[in-house]
Each structure stands twice: as C-alpha cells, then as structure tokens.
C-alpha cells in the first residue's frame, strides 16, 4: 500500500537552493505557479507545489496534483546514472507542459559545489577540494572498471568458470555437428548390417 509522505524540509530547501541562482529556471516555473507535481515511487509518494516566485514547497496529500510522475524504484539507478534520459524511465500522467518543464529542469539544473564551498572555505580551497573529489571519483570508477575487467579475464582465461558467448555458440555448433555425424554413422551401420544378413 502506498503512503503519502511530505518531503523532509531539507529536500524542498535543496531544490530551492538549486533554483535560487537560476533566474531562467524560476521563470519557467513561475508559469506553473500554484501547480502541484506528485512523485509516486510505488510504496511512497510526495508532492511539491510551485510558489509564485518559482520556488517550491511541500504540498499536502489532499490537493489533487496537476501532474503525477510514477517512478519504478528498480529504475532509480538508471535514472541517477543518466539524468538526460531520466524521464524515459518514468510514467507521466496529467499536464504535459508542466511535466516537460520538470523534465527540462531535471536535466539542466546542476549543483555548483564549488560556489557553495567557496563561501565556507574560500575560492582557492573550494577549487582544490572539488578537483580532489573529482579525481577520487574518477580513480574509484577507473579502479572498479579495471577490477571488473581483471576478474572477468581471470574467470574466462585463468580459472575458466565463465565462458565467452562465442565459445558457447561454437560448442553448441560442434555438439550439433557431432550428433548429426553419429546419426549418419548409425544409419550406415544399420545399412551394413542389413547387407550382411
């Protein structure tokens, strides 16, 4: 059973933090002032309402939404991995123009971590921290990919627990050919037996 849950106050605040410096994004949302978007994750749903200034706030469960965006929780990793295609993994009901605006904003808005850090630690330290974080992320991604490739090579070549698809197809072809050869040989043996009797 699905339960409606208001967003923790920090989430609308985070969305507004992304919207606040982006006048173009707020201008797009101002055209949808008062409208409610409900996000349904199957087991839980929440909704936000567009304010007259283009920012958002929690919406209550009783007010019908203008658009409902249904998200299969199993698709969340794909959505997070590829924000440009995020809306291809969801089901949308309601106001198409409002849904299109939400889709475009979800693809375009980016958190400027460097600017936020600069307010706390200064510009130079912020640049270095963000660069360091990106380097760590790239190293982790690269290391994970290399580890997966090494494990695959080990299980394919060194300790063959896995087989390449082409090897499996070749084996199946060889088995079929051997089966056909055995059947032909059995028929020849039967014919020879018939001639000898």
C-alpha positions in Angstrom: 0.0 0.0 0.0 1.3 3.4 -1.0 1.7 6.1 1.7 1.9 9.8 1.1 4.9 11.3 2.8 5.7 15.0 2.9 9.3 15.7 1.9 11.6 16.3 4.8 12.0 20.1 4.9 15.6 19.8 3.7 14.6 18.4 0.3 12.4 21.4 -0.8 15.2 23.6 0.6 17.8 21.7 -1.5 15.6 22.1 -4.6 15.2 25.8 -3.9 18.9 26.1 -3.4 19.4 24.9 -7.0 16.6 27.1 -8.3 17.5 30.3 -6.4 20.6 31.4 -8.5 18.9 30.3 -11.8 16.5 33.1 -12.9 15.7 31.2 -16.1 14.6 28.1 -14.2 12.5 30.1 -11.8 10.9 31.9 -14.7 10.0 28.6 -16.3 8.3 27.5 -13.0 6.6 30.8 -12.4 4.4 30.0 -15.4 3.2 27.0 -13.4 2.6 28.8 -10.2 0.2 27.0 -7.8 0.6 23.7 -9.7 1.4 20.5 -7.8 3.7 17.7 -9.0 3.3 14.4 -7.3 6.2 11.8 -7.4 5.0 8.3 -6.9 7.6 5.7 -6.0 5.2 2.8 -5.6 5.5 2.5 -1.8 5.7 6.2 -1.0 4.6 9.4 -2.7 5.4 13.0 -2.1 4.4 16.3 -3.8 5.7 19.8 -4.3 3.8 22.9 -5.2 5.3 25.7 -7.3 5.2 29.1 -5.5 4.6 32.4 -7.2 8.4 33.2 -7.1 9.3 30.0 -8.9 10.5 28.1 -5.8 8.8 25.0 -4.4 7.3 23.9 -1.1 5.7 20.7 0.2 2.2 20.1 -1.0 -0.5 18.3 1.0 -1.9 14.9 0.2 -5.5 16.1 -0.2 -4.9 18.5 -3.1 -5.0 16.8 -6.5 -1.8 17.2 -8.5 -1.7 18.6 -12.0 1.0 16.0 -12.9 1.9 12.7 -11.4 5.3 11.2 -12.2 5.4 7.4 -11.4 8.9 6.1 -10.8 9.7 2.4 -10.6 12.2 2.1 -7.7 14.1 -0.6 -9.6 14.8 2.1 -12.3 16.3 4.6 -9.8 19.9 3.5 -10.5 19.3 4.1 -14.2 17.7 7.5 -13.6 20.6 8.6 -11.3 23.2 7.3 -13.8 21.8 9.1 -16.8 19.9 12.3 -15.9 19.5 13.2 -19.6 17.3 10.2 -20.1 15.7 10.1 -16.6 12.2 10.9 -17.9 12.3 8.0 -20.3 12.2 5.6 -17.3 9.1 7.1 -15.7 5.3 7.2 -16.4 3.7 10.7 -16.6 0.0 11.5 -16.1 -1.5 14.9 -16.3 -0.3 18.3 -17.5 2.2 17.6 -20.3 3.6 21.2 -20.4 4.3 21.1 -16.6 5.8 17.6 -16.9 8.0 18.9 -19.8 9.2 21.8 -17.7 10.1 19.5 -14.8 11.9 17.2 -17.2 14.0 20.0 -18.7 14.9 21.4 -15.3 15.9 18.0 -14.0 18.3 17.7 -17.0 19.7 21.3 -16.8 20.0 22.2 -13.1 23.3 21.3 -11.6 24.6 21.8 -8.1 27.6 24.2 -8.1 29.5 22.6 -5.2 32.5 24.9 -5.9 30.4 28.1 -5.3 28.9 26.7 -2.1 32.3 25.6 -0.7 33.8 28.9 -1.7 31.5 30.7 0.8 32.8 28.4 3.6 36.5 27.8 2.8 37.4 30.4 0.2 37.7 30.2 -3.6 41.1 28.6 -3.9 40.4 25.9 -1.3 37.0 25.2 -3.0 38.5 24.7 -6.4 41.1 22.3 -4.9 38.5 20.4 -2.9 36.2 19.9 -5.9 39.1 18.9 -8.1 40.3 16.4 -5.5 36.8 15.0 -5.1 36.5 14.6 -8.9 39.9 12.9 -9.0 38.9 10.5 -6.2 35.6 9.7 -8.1 37.5 9.1 -11.3 40.0 6.9 -9.5 37.3 4.8 -7.9 35.4 4.5 -11.2 38.6 3.5 -13.0 39.7 1.1 -10.3 36.3 -0.5 -10.2 36.3 -1.0 -14.0 39.8 -2.4 -14.0 38.9 -4.8 -11.2 35.8 -6.0 -13.1 37.9 -6.5 -16.2 40.6 -8.4 -14.3 38.0 -10.6 -12.6 36.3 -11.3 -15.9 39.7 -12.2 -17.5 40.6 -14.4 -14.6 37.3 -16.3 -14.7 37.4 -16.6 -18.5 41.1 -17.4 -19.1 43.0 -18.4 -15.9 40.3 -20.3 -14.0 37.6 -20.8 -16.6 34.4 -20.7 -14.6 32.8 -18.4 -17.2 32.6 -18.9 -21.0 32.5 -16.3 -23.7 29.3 -16.3 -25.6 31.1 -17.1 -28.9 32.7 -20.1 -27.2 29.3 -21.4 -26.0 27.9 -21.0 -29.6 30.9 -22.8 -31.1 30.5 -25.6 -28.6 26.8 -25.9 -29.3 27.5 -26.0 -33.1 30.2 -28.7 -32.5 27.8 -30.8 -30.4 25.1 -30.5 -33.1 27.6 -31.5 -35.8 28.8 -34.5 -33.7 25.2 -35.6 -33.1 24.4 -35.4 -36.9 27.6 -37.4 -37.6 26.7 -40.1 -35.0 23.2 -40.4 -36.5 24.6 -40.7 -40.0 27.1 -43.3 -38.8 24.3 -45.3 -37.0 22.3 -45.3 -40.3 25.4 -46.6 -42.2 26.0 -49.3 -39.6 22.3 -50.4 -39.9 22.6 -50.5 -43.7 25.8 -52.6 -43.5 24.1 -55.0 -41.0 21.2 -55.3 -43.5 23.6 -56.2 -46.3 25.5 -58.8 -44.2 22.3 -60.6 -43.2 
